[in-house]
Each structure stands twice: as structure tokens, then as C-alpha cells.
Amino acid sequence: MRKMKSPKLLLVAIAFACFALLGGALYFQFTEYMLPCPWCVIQRYTFTAIALICLITAFLPATAYRRGAGLAMLTALFGVGAASWLLWVKAHPSMSCGLDPMESSLNHIPTANLLPFLYKADGLCTTEYDPILGLSIAQWSLLAFIGFSIVLGILAFRRTPMSAARRR
């Protein structure tokens, strides 16, 4: 297995991937009229948090890479849980997370008021949209969170110190 040359570059790449996924969500929201449900918005917050943690960590000293990657990995694992719950709700149509207290509380968070186009929940979790390359958006989101969790876990728990990896 080839050694990673720069954990910093990988952290920045993960951050940009998260921002690209948020851009994709906005494309589907405004072009394809796919309104985000409360759990979609929670996943948007999670992608934003992963991106910010990775960007901040990338500009910290090399000794902080493992801690930052570990924090981002825990955030990505939270995203795995959120995406999994949304898929469970979709698999059980009698269950709904549409107009409930979570939506009300999510829509009153200051970021939902500052950036309503990104963080306001307007849709229902049980609404079905056409799949993209055979998978739903929630399934793609779950795969992204799993991928980020694995890569960030490798960065956080690998045996060679980050500073030694940078010297190679």
C-alpha cells in the first residue's frame, strides 16, 4: 500500500469534497426542486462541520493532524447515523419526520435564519425522488460519510506520526 505524502492535502481534499456535496444538494434543491427534509438538513450541517474541521486542521501544526482527523471522523460517523436513520424512515413510510418538533427547532437555529437556502428544512423525509445512478440521495450521502469515516480514521489512527509522514 502506497504511503500518503501529505495529510494536509488529504484534509483539504475532504473539505472540498464536502463543499462539492453541499453544492450538489443546492443544485438538486433549486434545479430539480428536491426540498430538504429535517434529516437532510442535519446531514448538510454534518458535511459543513467535517469541511470546517478538516480545513482548520490542515492549517494547524502537523502534530494536530491526528486529533483533527479524529474529530472529523467522529463527525462523519454521526453523519453515517443520520443518513442511516433517514434511510430507515424512507423504508418505513408510515413513519414521518416532516412537520415535527425537530423541523421547528432546526428552522429556528441562527444558521437557518442566516442561510435559509442551505439550512432550512422544507421537505418531507418520505418524499421519493428519482434515483441517481441507481441510488437515492440518502444512499449517496451514506456512502460519502462512510468513505470520509474510513479515510479520516486512517489519518487519525495510523501508527506513523504525522510529522514523520511529512518528512518522507
matplotlib code that plots the C-alpha trace (Angstrom):
import matplotlib.pyplot as plt

x = [0.0, 1.3, 2.1, 0.3, 2.6, 0.6, -2.2, -2.7, -3.6, -6.0, -7.7, -8.2, -9.5, -12.1, -13.1, -13.6, -15.5, -17.9, -18.4, -19.0, -21.6, -23.3, -23.2, -24.8, -27.5, -28.2, -28.3, -31.0, -32.9, -33.1, -32.9, -34.7, -37.0, -36.0, -36.8, -34.6, -36.2, -35.0, -32.6, -31.3, -30.5, -28.8, -26.6, -25.9, -24.7, -22.6, -20.9, -20.3, -18.8, -16.5, -15.3, -14.6, -12.8, -10.6, -9.8, -8.9, -6.8, -5.0, -3.6, -2.6, 0.8, 1.4, 1.1, -2.6, -3.5, -4.3, -6.6, -8.3, -8.8, -10.2, -12.7, -13.7, -14.0, -16.4, -18.4, -18.5, -19.7, -22.5, -23.3, -23.4, -26.0, -28.1, -28.1, -28.9, -31.8, -33.1, -32.9, -34.8, -37.5, -37.8, -38.0, -40.9, -43.3, -45.8, -43.0, -42.6, -40.2, -42.0, -43.8, -42.5, -40.7, -37.3, -38.2, -39.4, -36.2, -33.9, -35.6, -35.0, -31.3, -29.4, -27.7, -31.1, -32.1, -28.8, -28.6, -32.1, -31.3, -28.9, -30.2, -34.0, -36.0, -38.9, -39.5, -40.7, -38.4, -40.7, -40.8, -39.4, -37.3, -35.8, -32.5, -29.2, -27.1, -29.4, -29.1, -31.1, -29.5, -29.7, -27.8, -25.1, -24.8, -24.4, -21.6, -19.9, -20.0, -18.7, -15.8, -14.9, -15.0, -12.6, -10.1, -10.2, -9.9, -6.8, -5.4, -6.3, -5.1, -2.2, 0.9, 3.5, 3.3, 2.1, 5.4, 7.3, 4.9, 5.6, 9.4, 9.1]
y = [0.0, 3.4, 5.8, 9.1, 12.0, 14.8, 14.5, 18.3, 17.8, 14.9, 17.0, 19.9, 17.4, 16.1, 19.6, 20.5, 17.2, 18.2, 21.6, 20.0, 17.7, 20.7, 22.4, 19.3, 19.4, 23.0, 22.1, 19.4, 21.8, 24.7, 23.0, 19.7, 21.1, 18.4, 20.1, 19.1, 17.3, 17.8, 14.8, 16.2, 19.5, 17.6, 15.9, 19.3, 20.6, 17.5, 17.9, 21.6, 20.6, 18.0, 20.5, 23.2, 20.8, 19.5, 23.0, 24.2, 21.1, 21.4, 24.7, 23.6, 22.2, 18.6, 17.4, 18.3, 16.3, 13.2, 14.9, 16.9, 13.9, 12.0, 14.8, 14.9, 11.1, 11.2, 13.9, 11.7, 8.7, 11.0, 11.5, 7.8, 7.6, 10.5, 9.1, 5.6, 6.9, 8.8, 5.6, 3.7, 6.4, 6.0, 2.2, 2.7, 5.1, 5.1, 6.9, 10.5, 13.2, 16.0, 18.5, 17.7, 19.5, 18.7, 20.6, 23.6, 23.6, 23.2, 26.1, 28.4, 27.8, 31.1, 29.5, 28.5, 32.2, 33.4, 30.8, 29.6, 28.3, 25.9, 25.0, 25.4, 22.2, 22.4, 18.9, 15.5, 12.6, 10.2, 12.1, 9.8, 11.3, 9.6, 7.7, 9.0, 6.2, 3.7, 5.2, 7.7, 10.9, 9.5, 6.4, 8.5, 10.6, 7.5, 6.2, 9.6, 9.6, 6.0, 6.9, 10.0, 8.0, 5.4, 7.9, 10.1, 7.1, 6.0, 9.5, 9.6, 6.1, 5.2, 4.2, 6.5, 10.0, 12.7, 14.6, 11.5, 11.1, 14.7, 14.1, 11.2]
z = [0.0, -1.0, 1.8, 1.9, 1.2, 2.7, 5.3, 4.8, 1.2, 2.0, 4.7, 2.2, -0.4, 2.0, 2.8, -0.8, -1.4, 1.4, -0.1, -3.5, -1.9, -0.4, -3.9, -5.3, -2.7, -3.6, -7.3, -6.6, -4.3, -6.8, -10.2, -9.6, -6.8, -4.3, -0.9, 2.0, 4.9, 8.5, 8.3, 5.0, 6.8, 9.6, 7.0, 5.5, 8.9, 9.2, 5.8, 6.8, 10.1, 8.5, 5.9, 8.5, 10.9, 8.0, 6.8, 10.2, 10.9, 7.6, 8.7, 12.2, 13.0, 11.9, 15.5, 15.4, 12.3, 14.2, 16.7, 14.0, 11.8, 14.8, 15.5, 11.8, 11.8, 14.8, 12.9, 9.8, 12.0, 13.2, 9.5, 9.0, 11.8, 10.4, 6.8, 8.1, 10.1, 7.0, 5.0, 7.8, 7.7, 3.9, 4.3, 6.7, 5.0, 7.9, 9.9, 9.0, 10.1, 8.2, 10.4, 13.8, 16.7, 15.1, 12.0, 14.0, 16.2, 13.2, 11.3, 14.3, 14.6, 13.7, 10.7, 9.3, 9.5, 8.1, 5.3, 4.8, 1.2, 2.8, 6.3, 6.2, 6.2, 3.8, 2.6, 3.9, 4.6, 2.9, -0.4, -3.1, -5.9, -8.9, -8.1, -9.4, -10.9, -9.2, -5.6, -3.7, -2.5, 1.1, -0.1, -1.8, 1.4, 3.5, 1.1, 1.4, 5.2, 5.3, 2.9, 4.9, 8.1, 6.7, 5.3, 8.4, 10.6, 8.8, 9.2, 12.9, 13.9, 11.7, 13.5, 12.0, 13.4, 11.0, 11.3, 10.1, 7.2, 6.1, 6.0, 3.5]

ax = plt.figure().add_subplot(projection="3d")
ax.plot(x, y, z, "-o")
ax.set_aspect("equal")
plt.show()
